[in-house]
Amino acid sequence: MNATIATDHLDQYLEASQREIAFCQNCQPLENGKRVWRLGIPMKMAELLRKLEIPEAEHEYLAESLECNNCGAMLDLDAMVGLKSQNERELERLWRKWEAQYANRFRDLHDFLAEYPSLAIQHRLGRQILKGLGELPRTEIAFAAYYQVRKVINGSTLTNEDFNAEVVQPHAGPYHHPGQQAFVLTDSEEAAAHEILEGKENLAWLQKFRVTRCKGVLDLSQLLEDKPSPFVEALTLGLRYRGAPQPMAAYTHEDHNAHLVSRFLTDCARLHGFTGVRCKSTKHFGNNLILFSWPVDLLVPQGEPYLYVRQMNSA
């Protein structure tokens, strides 16, 4: 009995500790050959375990049983780990609430769209989304840095011209249908790389832009202080939906049915006159900015494109 109780306690300690670890030393970017801490709030493993009030006798065993939730590197008691910020914790809390209250409804809408892709407003949730988006305020984004990403293909060197936004997108994407305008930017290098790299891919081209002044954006990246309707909280997470309501879900660009709901949401935003949408990334803790239209002076390139190396687990 005592052995069973002890094992149960160890499992609880392990689960609590694992949940806290968002990043580790291996995840941090290299600058001038040295790792610079950019991801997560740094804390020594021993300090984290003390913070969680785990008996010191269990520290070494537990530390060596933990791994980084981002890169999978195995850890130990001397490791430095990155904890989630308060904003990231709040986002996870909202996601759990979203799953409990809205997951089944959005799943039903997804299944409906898979069968009737042009009839979303015939679905009850579709009508609620169309109406609810019209109640949301318009946000201005000014003098902010954003990044565009391209895959490395055949070793070709890219220039500023390669990052010019296409007037019309020939293929469907997460936020647009074929023939619609859409220019997707991300608010950090790391997040931009995660948007396009898959599996063990670790090299991408990035172009940094300065957004001069963009009015009329639908901002779903954070909570609104004044909610126009009880349904708004669901909409702030709706663009993260990808068929199965799980955060950070991995889908390939060829998985067209994965984006039925997000394309409908952006269609509603277009109809209500929004110039774009800012929302949480499905693959990272960063934000995406999806522009539906943009004047020529809105996006100012900052320097030339450069290669970004995503740090992989070297363990």
N, C-alpha and C positions, 0 to 999 in steps of 0.2 A: 504493500500500500504506500509506504513512504517513498519507494522508488518510483511508483506511478505518479505521485504528487510532485516529486522532484522533476520528473520528465515533463509533466504538464507545465510547471513553472518555467523550465528552460525553453519550451516551445513558445510560451507567451512572451518571454524576454526576447527570443529570436525574432518573432513576428513584429514586436514593437520596435526593435532596433532596425530591422530591415526596412520598415516603412519610412523611417526618418532619412535614409541615405539617398539623396538625389544624384550626387556626383562624387567623383574622387579626384585624386591628383592626376591620374591618367587622362581624365576628361578635359583638363585645362589646356588652352591653346598655347602654342609655342610662339614666343616673340624673341627674336635675336638669339635663338637656340636655347632659351630658358622658358620653363612653364610659368605662366602668369595666371594667378587665380582670378577667373572671371565668372565661373559658374557655381552657384550655390553659396551659402554662407559657410565659410570654413570653420571647422571644429575638429579637434583631435578625437580619435575614436574613444580613448579612455574618458575624456571629458563628456562625450555623448552618453556613454554607458552610465556614468555617475549622474548625469542629468536625468536619466530615465529611472534612477534609483534601483539599479540592478546590483545585487551583491558583488563585491569586488572579487570574491573567490571565483565567480563565473566569467569574469571579464575576458580572460585570455581565450577560453574555449569558445565563447560567443563571438568574439572579434574574428577568429579564424574561420567561423562558420558563415560569415556575412560576405556579401558581394555588392558591388556598385550597381545600382538600379539602372544606370545609364549605359555603361560600357561593359558590365559583367565581370570586371576585374575582381579577383579574390582579395580580401582585405585582412588586416591583422591589427593588433593592439596599437601599433605605432603609426597606423595609417591616418592621413588627414582626409576628412570627408566633407562634402558640401551638402548643407541642409537646405530644404525648401524654404523659400521666403514666405512671409505672411500672405502675400498675394497668391502665391501658388497653393498654399494650404486652403485659402478661401475658395479658389477655383475648384479644388478637389471636393471640398464640402458641397459646393453648388452642383457639381457633377453627380455626386451620390444622391442629392435631393432630386435632380433632374431624372435620374434613372428610376427612382421610386415613383415619381408622379407622372412622367411623360414618356418613358421609354416605349411602353407598349403602344401608345397612341402614335408616336413617330414611326415605329416599326410597321404599324398598320398602314400609315400613309405611304411609306416606302413600298410596301407590297402592292398598294393600289396604283402607285405611279409606275411600277414595273409592268403592270398590265395595261394601264391607261395613262401613258406619259404626258398627254396633253390635256387631261381633265382634272387637274389637281383641285380646282375650286368646286368640283362636285363632291369632294370629300369634306367632312365637317371640319377637320383640323386644317385643311387647306384654306377654307374660308376664314377661319380664325386667324391664321397667319397673315393672309392678305389684309384683313382689317387691322390687326394689331400692329403691323409694321407701319401703317399710315399714321399711327398715333405717336411714333417715336420722334424725338428731336433730331435736328441736323447739327452736326459737329464740324468745326473747322480745324484742320490740321495745318500748321504753319511752321516752316523752318525746322523740319524734322529730318533726320537721316534714315533712309531705308535702303534695302539691298535687293538687287535682282540677281538671279542665279541661272547658270547654264551648265550643262554637262560638258565634260571634256571629251571631244570626239576626234579621233585620229591625230591627236597631238597638235591640232590647229591653234594658232594664237588668235585671240579675239580682240576686237577694238570696240570703241564706243558705239560705232555704227551697228555692231552685232546685237546691241542691247536696245535698239530703237523699238518701241512698241509697235506691233502690227496693228494696222487699222482694223482689220477683220481677222478673226481667228478661224483658220480652216477646219480645225478639229474641236470637238467638245472637250471641256475641262471641268474641274470641280465646281467652277462658278460661272460657266457660260456654255451656251449651245453653239454649234457651228454657225459662223457668220456673225456672231456678236463680238463686240469689243470687250476686252478684259486685259488688264495689265496688273499682274500680281507682284507685290513687293513685300519684303519682310523686314522687321525692325532690328534684326541683329544678324551678324555673320553666321553664327552657329545655327540659328533657326533657319536661315536661308538655305544652308547646306543640307539640313535635314529634310527640307521640302522636296529635294530632287534626288538625293543619293539613296541608294538601296543596297541592302546586304552589306558586303564588304567594300563597296565603293567608298573612296575617301578623298577624292580630288574633284573640285568644281571651280568654275570661273565665277567670280563675283564682280559686280559693278555697284559702287556706292553712288546713291543719288541724294540730293537735297530737295525735299518737297517744299516749294516756296510758299504757296498758300492754296489750300484745297478746301473749298466750302461745300456744305451739303452732304457730308459723309454720314452714313449710318454706323454708329459706333456700338458694336456688340462685344467689344473686348473687355468691358467692365460693367459693374452694376450702375444702374441709374439711381440717383438720389430720389427722384420723384417718378414713380412708376405710373405710366398712364393707365395701365390695366393689370390685373393679376396675372395675365398671360405673358407679360413681358419677360419675366425671369426665364421662361422656357425658351424664348426667342434669343436671349443672350448666349445660349448654348446650342441653339439649333443648327448653326453652321458647322458645328463640330460633328454632326451626325453623318455617319458613313455606312448605312446599311445595318450594322450592328452597333448599338450605342455604347461604345467603349472608347475612352480617351486614348490618344496616341496609337490608335489602330493602324496597322500597316496595310495599305492597299497599293497596288500597282497602278500606273497611269492607264493601263489597258482595261482596268476593271470599271467599265462605264456605268454599270448599275449602282456602283458604290456612291455616286454623286447625285442621284435623282432628287433627294430632298434639298441639298444645298443649292442646286441649280434653280429649283423652284423658289427658294428663299431669295436668291439674288434677282430672279425675275420680278418678284413682288417689289423689291427695293427699286429696281429700274422703273417699274410702273408708277411708283409713288414719287419719282423725280429725284431720288438720291443719286449723287455723282459717284458713289462708291461705297464700299463696306469695309470697316476694320473689324476683324474678328480674331479669336484665338486660333492658333495653328492646331491642326490635328496631329502633328508629328513632333511638336516641341512646345515649350512653355512661352514662346514668343508670339507676336501678333502679326497677322497678314493684313495688308492693305490692298484691296481689290478695286481698281479704278475702272469705271464704265466709260468715262470720257476724260480727256485731259488736254488743256491748251499746250501749245508748244513750249511755253516758258515755265510750265509747272514742275517739270523734273529736270534738275540741273546735275549732270554727271560730275562727280568729284574725283578727278584724276582718271587714270586708265583702268581697264579691267585687270584683275589680278587673280592668281591661283590661290585657292583656299584649301588647306589640308585639314580634313576632319580627323581628329585623333582617335585611333582605334585602340582596343585593348591589346597591350603588348605582353601581357602575362601569359 
